[in-house]
């Protein structure tokens, strides 16, 4: 295998760059990056997201990178959590 460089942009930068006032639906499948993507948003930025579907992973040693911590964070920011198992 060979290394591949991939351009990245933060969720905060994406919202600002495209002047997104309200985001009706956000789908995140970031292979562990979902925590930093969401935790980096301010309460005001999170309030602009109406609904989201998040696939989360639990392999980081960071104690904030757990499903329970992510659920608590989203709940504290006004989201209603509905777990869906495939």
Order of alpha helices (4+ residues) and beta strands (2+ residues): alpha-beta-alpha-alpha-beta-alpha
